[in-house]
Amino acid sequence: MRFAKLTMITVVSVLALGACTSLSDADRAAITSANQNAQAANQQAAAALKASQAAQQSADAAAADAKAANEKADRMFQRNLRK
């Protein structure tokens, strides 16, 4: 959601920059700066998304390992009860 919002801001900024032919140099500089800031935020959001996906994969792997260890411990406990 946030990534899409930042992308929309970037697109609107680019379109506004192209549509503004009667603005002063200061206004154009402000729009250009805002566009660059939006692009930087967009890149940061993409990096954060990639990091969160990697963290999710690590968490999934850790959960699978924990489940396997728990099942092994249960089997060992059951084996000790039968002896």
C-alpha positions in Angstrom: 0.0 0.0 0.0 2.7 2.4 1.0 4.8 1.5 -2.1 1.9 2.2 -4.3 1.3 5.5 -2.7 4.9 6.6 -3.1 4.8 5.4 -6.7 1.7 7.5 -7.3 3.3 10.6 -5.7 6.3 10.1 -8.0 4.1 9.8 -11.1 2.1 12.9 -10.2 5.3 14.8 -9.5 6.7 13.9 -12.9 3.4 14.8 -14.7 3.2 18.1 -12.8 6.8 18.9 -13.8 6.0 18.3 -17.4 2.8 20.3 -17.4 4.4 23.4 -15.7 5.8 25.6 -18.5 4.8 28.9 -17.0 6.3 28.4 -13.6 9.3 30.4 -12.3 12.7 28.8 -11.9 12.2 28.6 -8.1 8.9 26.7 -8.6 10.5 24.3 -11.1 13.4 23.7 -8.7 10.9 23.0 -5.8 9.0 20.5 -8.0 12.2 18.9 -9.2 13.3 18.6 -5.6 10.0 17.1 -4.5 10.2 14.6 -7.4 13.7 13.6 -6.4 12.5 13.2 -2.7 9.6 11.0 -3.9 11.9 8.8 -5.9 14.3 8.4 -3.0 11.3 7.5 -0.7 10.1 5.0 -3.4 13.5 3.4 -3.5 13.6 3.2 0.3 10.2 1.6 0.4 11.3 -1.0 -2.2 14.4 -1.8 0.0 12.2 -2.1 3.1 9.8 -4.4 1.3 12.7 -6.6 0.2 14.1 -6.7 3.7 10.7 -7.6 5.2 10.3 -10.4 2.7 13.7 -11.8 3.6 12.8 -11.6 7.3 9.5 -13.4 6.6 11.4 -16.2 4.9 13.8 -16.5 7.8 10.9 -16.6 10.3 9.2 -19.3 8.2 12.4 -21.4 8.2 12.8 -20.9 11.9 9.3 -21.9 12.6 9.7 -25.1 10.5 13.0 -25.9 12.4 11.2 -25.4 15.7 8.3 -27.6 14.7 10.8 -30.4 13.6 12.7 -30.1 16.9 9.4 -30.2 18.9 8.3 -33.3 17.0 11.7 -35.0 17.6 11.5 -34.2 21.3 8.0 -35.6 21.5 9.2 -38.8 19.8 12.1 -39.1 22.2 9.7 -38.6 25.2 7.3 -41.2 23.9 10.1 -43.7 23.4 11.3 -43.1 27.0 7.8 -43.7 28.3 7.5 -47.1 26.5 10.7 -48.4 28.1 
